Amino acid sequence: MRLFLGIILILALTAGLTGCSKQSAQSHKPRIALVMKSLSNEFFKTMADGATAHQKAHASEYDLIANGIKDEQDVNKQVELVEQMIAQGVDAIVIAPADSKALVSVCKKASDAGIVVINIDNRFDTGALKEAGLTAPFVGPDNRKGAKLVGEALAKTLKAGDKVAILEGAPNAFNGEQRKLGFEDAMKAAGMKVVTSQTAYWETDKANALARSMITAHPEIKALLCANDSMALGALNAVEESGKTGKITVVGYDNISAAKQLVNDGRLLATADQHADQLAVYGIEYALEMVDKKGTPADKETPVDLVTKAK
């Protein structure tokens, strides 16, 4: 009888522990890490705000760790952030990489640790992904398409043969290269001549200095095509400082709040809106889907729209 009662007790305890285990597994909320570029750039601040608002509205579904680097070129710091998220054992990392190649290795390490990796904003380099053996779906807009839309809007204000210049994003960023190509697509189709194309590394002050240099070297240019709005702000100031207002048109990309106002004022001709407030949300939602269903990852294109002055 004692032996029988002992067996019953053990079975009861085992069932209780199993039930607790199942309940614990069912109550586990995924932890999603959002790793961005410079939060001093309004675009990424807007991205972070959008992600935070989404998590608050879905607080019972997941927890969010949002972080970013101070300097958009501080690739090593972004690698450290990913390493920290691996150490914390998050369920997924949604990353806007500062460098299309340099972040692949640490993200492969995250993937090998069982962490879902979702690439947003700036696409990882295809060759680097293949070499590392990493499959990380890209969730984001077609930057070349967006830049072409902006370039086409500019071309309507110019005539064939007019000379223009491009202020590029960081050379190690895929989205920067794609925006340059989109600008070039539109200029070539319209018969414009790109006399110079140089990088200002996404930054306002560097863009201001570069634009002034371009205007001095090529006083005949009719437009400056900037791969983001931060650079467009610097370029626009350079145009005004050079006494070229009304003679040189400036366009940008991102539709940050300062650019929206400049477009409405008619000082900035056009920009592209890739919906920064939703860009991280798209990645987070896909990460949650992958964590839940363990499906086969695939790229997802998100919207990008031309923004011009309302008529």
C-alpha positions as CSV (number, residue, x, y, z in Angstrom):
1,M,0.0,0.0,0.0
2,R,2.8,2.4,0.9
3,L,4.5,1.6,-2.4
4,F,1.3,2.2,-4.3
5,L,0.7,5.6,-2.5
6,G,4.3,6.6,-3.3
7,I,3.8,5.9,-7.0
8,I,0.6,7.9,-7.0
9,L,2.4,10.9,-5.3
10,I,5.2,10.8,-7.8
11,L,2.8,10.7,-10.7
12,A,0.9,13.6,-9.3
13,L,4.0,15.7,-8.8
14,T,5.2,14.9,-12.3
15,A,1.9,15.9,-13.8
16,G,2.0,19.1,-11.8
17,L,5.5,20.0,-12.9
18,T,4.6,19.2,-16.6
19,G,1.5,21.4,-16.3
20,C,3.6,24.3,-14.9
21,S,6.2,23.8,-17.6
22,K,3.5,24.0,-20.3
23,Q,1.9,27.0,-18.6
24,S,5.3,28.8,-18.4
25,A,6.0,28.1,-22.1
26,Q,2.5,29.3,-23.1
27,S,2.9,32.5,-21.0
28,H,6.4,33.4,-22.4
29,K,6.4,36.7,-24.2
30,P,8.9,37.0,-27.0
31,R,11.6,39.7,-26.5
32,I,12.3,41.6,-29.6
33,A,15.5,43.7,-29.9
34,L,15.4,46.7,-32.3
35,V,18.9,47.8,-33.3
36,M,19.1,51.0,-35.2
37,K,21.6,53.5,-36.6
38,S,22.1,57.0,-35.1
39,L,19.2,58.2,-32.9
40,S,20.5,61.7,-33.5
41,N,19.1,61.3,-37.0
42,E,15.4,62.2,-36.8
43,F,14.5,59.4,-39.1
44,F,15.7,56.7,-36.6
45,K,14.2,58.6,-33.7
46,T,10.8,58.5,-35.5
47,M,11.4,54.8,-36.2
48,A,12.1,54.1,-32.5
49,D,9.0,56.1,-31.5
50,G,6.8,54.1,-33.9
51,A,8.2,50.8,-32.5
52,T,7.6,51.9,-28.9
53,A,4.0,52.9,-29.6
54,H,3.4,49.6,-31.3
55,Q,4.7,47.6,-28.3
56,K,2.6,49.6,-25.9
57,A,-0.5,48.8,-28.0
58,H,0.6,45.1,-27.9
59,A,2.1,44.9,-24.5
60,S,0.6,41.5,-23.8
61,E,2.2,40.0,-26.9
62,Y,5.9,40.9,-26.7
63,D,8.5,43.0,-25.0
64,L,10.8,45.4,-26.9
65,I,14.4,46.5,-26.3
66,A,15.1,49.5,-28.6
67,N,18.6,50.8,-28.9
68,G,20.9,52.6,-31.4
69,I,24.3,54.1,-31.9
70,K,25.2,57.8,-31.5
71,D,27.4,58.1,-34.6
72,E,26.0,56.5,-37.8
73,Q,29.5,55.4,-38.7
74,D,30.2,53.7,-35.4
75,V,29.9,50.2,-36.8
76,N,31.9,48.6,-34.0
77,K,29.4,50.0,-31.5
78,Q,26.5,48.5,-33.4
79,V,28.3,45.1,-33.4
80,E,28.6,45.4,-29.6
81,L,24.8,46.1,-29.3
82,V,24.1,42.9,-31.3
83,E,26.5,41.0,-29.1
84,Q,24.7,42.3,-26.0
85,M,21.3,41.2,-27.4
86,I,22.8,37.7,-28.0
87,A,24.0,37.6,-24.4
88,Q,20.6,38.6,-23.2
89,G,19.0,35.8,-25.1
90,V,16.4,37.8,-27.0
91,D,14.1,35.9,-29.3
92,A,14.6,38.2,-32.4
93,I,16.8,41.0,-33.6
94,V,15.4,43.6,-36.0
95,I,18.3,45.5,-37.3
96,A,19.0,48.5,-39.5
97,P,22.7,47.9,-40.1
98,A,25.1,50.9,-40.3
99,D,27.2,48.8,-42.7
100,S,25.8,46.3,-45.2
101,K,28.7,43.9,-44.8
102,A,30.3,44.4,-41.4
103,L,27.1,43.5,-39.4
104,V,26.6,40.2,-41.2
105,S,29.0,38.1,-39.2
106,V,27.6,39.0,-35.8
107,C,24.1,38.5,-37.1
108,K,25.1,35.1,-38.2
109,K,26.3,34.5,-34.7
110,A,22.8,35.5,-33.4
111,S,21.1,33.2,-35.9
112,D,23.3,30.3,-34.9
113,A,22.2,31.0,-31.3
114,G,18.6,30.4,-32.4
115,I,17.7,34.1,-32.6
116,V,15.5,35.3,-35.5
117,V,17.2,38.0,-37.5
118,I,15.2,40.5,-39.6
119,N,17.0,43.1,-41.7
120,I,15.2,46.5,-42.1
121,D,16.0,49.9,-43.7
122,N,19.5,49.1,-45.1
123,R,19.8,45.8,-46.9
124,F,22.6,43.4,-46.1
125,D,25.1,42.7,-48.9
126,T,24.0,39.6,-50.8
127,G,27.5,38.4,-51.2
128,A,28.3,38.8,-47.5
129,L,25.1,36.9,-46.6
130,K,26.0,34.0,-48.9
131,E,29.6,33.9,-47.7
132,A,28.5,33.8,-44.0
133,G,25.6,31.3,-44.7
134,L,23.1,33.6,-43.2
135,T,19.4,33.9,-44.3
136,A,18.0,37.2,-43.1
137,P,14.9,38.5,-44.8
138,F,14.9,42.1,-45.8
139,V,11.8,44.1,-44.8
140,G,11.8,47.6,-46.3
141,P,11.3,49.8,-49.3
142,D,12.9,49.8,-52.7
143,N,15.3,52.7,-52.3
144,R,16.2,52.9,-55.9
145,K,12.5,53.2,-56.9
146,G,12.0,55.9,-54.2
147,A,15.0,58.0,-55.4
148,K,13.9,57.7,-59.0
149,L,10.5,59.1,-58.1
150,V,12.2,62.1,-56.5
151,G,14.6,62.5,-59.5
152,E,11.7,62.4,-61.9
153,A,9.9,65.2,-60.0
154,L,13.1,67.3,-60.2
155,A,13.5,66.6,-63.9
156,K,10.1,68.2,-64.6
157,T,11.5,71.5,-63.4
158,L,14.7,71.3,-65.5
159,K,15.5,70.9,-69.2
160,A,17.6,68.4,-71.1
161,G,21.3,69.1,-70.8
162,D,21.1,70.8,-67.4
163,K,23.9,69.9,-65.0
164,V,23.3,68.5,-61.5
165,A,25.2,67.0,-58.6
166,I,24.5,64.2,-56.2
167,L,25.3,64.1,-52.5
168,E,25.5,60.4,-51.6
169,G,25.0,58.5,-48.4
170,A,27.7,56.4,-46.7
171,P,29.5,54.3,-49.3
172,N,29.2,51.2,-47.1
173,A,25.4,51.4,-47.0
174,F,23.4,49.5,-49.6
175,N,20.5,51.9,-49.4
176,G,22.8,54.9,-50.1
177,E,24.1,53.2,-53.2
178,Q,20.6,52.4,-54.3
179,R,19.4,56.0,-53.9
180,K,22.4,57.2,-55.9
181,L,21.4,54.7,-58.7
182,G,17.8,55.9,-58.6
183,F,18.8,59.5,-59.0
184,E,21.1,58.6,-61.9
185,D,18.2,56.6,-63.5
186,A,16.0,59.6,-63.5
187,M,18.7,62.1,-64.6
188,K,19.8,59.8,-67.5
189,A,16.2,59.3,-68.7
190,A,15.6,63.1,-68.7
191,G,18.8,63.9,-70.4
192,M,20.5,65.7,-67.4
193,K,24.2,65.6,-66.8
194,V,25.6,64.5,-63.4
195,V,28.8,66.5,-63.1
196,T,29.8,65.2,-59.7
197,S,28.6,62.6,-57.1
198,Q,30.3,62.5,-53.7
199,T,29.4,61.2,-50.2
200,A,28.5,63.4,-47.3
201,Y,28.0,60.3,-45.1
202,W,24.4,61.2,-44.3
203,E,25.4,64.2,-42.2
204,T,24.1,67.8,-42.4
205,D,27.4,69.6,-41.6
206,K,29.4,67.5,-44.1
207,A,26.7,68.0,-46.7
208,N,26.9,71.8,-46.2
209,A,30.6,71.9,-46.7
210,L,30.4,69.5,-49.7
211,A,27.6,71.4,-51.4
212,R,29.5,74.7,-51.1
213,S,32.5,73.0,-52.6
214,M,30.4,71.6,-55.5
215,I,28.8,75.0,-56.2
216,T,32.2,76.6,-56.3
217,A,33.7,74.0,-58.6
218,H,30.6,73.8,-60.8
219,P,28.7,77.1,-60.7
220,E,26.6,76.0,-63.6
221,I,24.8,73.2,-61.7
222,K,21.0,73.5,-61.5
223,A,20.2,71.0,-58.8
224,L,21.6,69.0,-55.8
225,L,20.1,65.6,-55.3
226,C,20.6,64.5,-51.7
227,A,20.3,60.8,-50.5
228,N,18.7,61.8,-47.2
229,D,17.0,64.9,-45.8
230,S,19.7,65.6,-43.2
231,M,22.1,66.2,-46.1
232,A,19.4,68.1,-48.0
233,L,19.2,70.6,-45.0
234,G,22.9,71.2,-45.3
235,A,22.8,71.5,-49.0
236,L,19.9,73.9,-48.9
237,N,21.8,76.1,-46.5
238,A,24.9,76.1,-48.8
239,V,22.7,77.2,-51.7
240,E,21.3,80.1,-49.7
241,E,24.8,81.0,-48.3
242,S,26.1,81.0,-51.9
243,G,23.4,83.4,-53.1
244,K,22.0,80.7,-55.4
245,T,18.4,80.6,-54.0
246,G,16.0,80.1,-56.9
247,K,18.9,79.1,-59.2
248,I,19.8,75.7,-57.6
249,T,17.0,73.3,-56.7
250,V,17.5,70.8,-53.8
251,V,15.7,67.5,-53.3
252,G,16.0,65.0,-50.4
253,Y,14.9,61.6,-49.1
254,D,13.1,60.4,-45.9
255,N,10.5,63.0,-45.3
256,I,11.6,64.0,-41.8
257,S,9.6,66.8,-40.1
258,A,12.1,69.6,-41.1
259,A,11.9,68.5,-44.7
260,K,8.1,68.4,-44.6
261,Q,8.1,72.1,-43.6
262,L,10.6,73.0,-46.3
263,V,8.6,71.2,-49.0
264,N,5.5,73.1,-47.8
265,D,7.4,76.4,-47.9
266,G,8.7,75.6,-51.4
267,R,12.3,75.7,-50.4
268,L,12.8,71.9,-50.9
269,L,11.3,70.6,-54.1
270,A,10.7,67.0,-53.1
271,T,11.5,64.1,-50.8
272,A,10.6,60.5,-50.4
273,D,8.5,59.1,-47.5
274,Q,9.4,55.5,-46.6
275,H,7.2,55.8,-43.5
276,A,9.8,55.8,-40.7
277,D,7.2,55.4,-38.0
278,Q,6.1,52.1,-39.5
279,L,9.4,50.7,-40.9
280,A,10.5,49.1,-37.6
281,V,6.9,47.9,-37.0
282,Y,6.9,46.0,-40.3
283,G,10.1,44.3,-39.1
284,I,8.8,43.6,-35.6
285,E,5.6,42.1,-36.9
286,Y,7.4,39.8,-39.2
287,A,9.9,38.8,-36.5
288,L,6.9,37.9,-34.2
289,E,5.5,35.8,-37.1
290,M,8.8,34.0,-37.5
291,V,9.2,33.4,-33.8
292,D,5.7,32.0,-33.6
293,K,5.4,29.9,-36.8
294,K,9.1,29.2,-37.6
295,G,8.3,29.8,-41.3
296,T,10.6,30.1,-44.3
297,P,11.9,33.7,-44.3
298,A,11.3,35.8,-47.4
299,D,11.9,39.5,-48.3
300,K,8.9,41.9,-47.9
301,E,8.8,45.2,-49.8
302,T,7.2,48.1,-47.9
303,P,5.8,51.4,-49.3
304,V,7.8,54.5,-50.4
305,D,6.0,57.6,-51.7
306,L,6.9,60.8,-53.4
307,V,6.3,64.0,-51.3
308,T,5.9,67.4,-53.0
309,K,4.2,70.6,-52.1
310,A,0.5,70.3,-51.9
311,K,-1.3,72.2,-54.6
